[in-house]
């Protein structure tokens, strides 16, 4: 039985793919660098704090927070442990179902998000939005939605 010929990328597709790979590698590193320098947080840790800051009562189940933060439960648990030691997050059993653990943003954690957000938003604006036209921002959103739809067909990604 013959193996079908792969659907090789065209030269335009290859150039686009290489550009996207550069963005996927460099943007997270640039976001991390700014947050580590200015706030002493990784981008992942900031995402946890920001996610909790927007949740009702500043509290989420760890399993939901893992989806929101785009991380595994194990990675999230390690990061939340670091944030707990700094007094920014507190964990407790879910009183409605003890099988789950809740993560809550403390008042000190709220203060950390409030202090860290302006620099992070400025960096995001500088690296992404200031480089694009309004039409390109809309296109980027649609492109991102389509790629997320292909990579997460079950729809667990909260950004869609």
Secondary structure, DSSP 8 states (H G I E B T S, - for coil): ----------HHHHHHHHHHHHHHHHHHHHHHHHHHHHHS--HHHHHHHHHHHHSGGGEEEHHHHHHHTT--HHHHHHHHHHHHHTTSEEEEE-TT-TTSEEEEE-HHHHHHHHHHHHHHHHHHHHHTGGGS-HHHHHHHHHHHHHHHHHH-TT---TT-
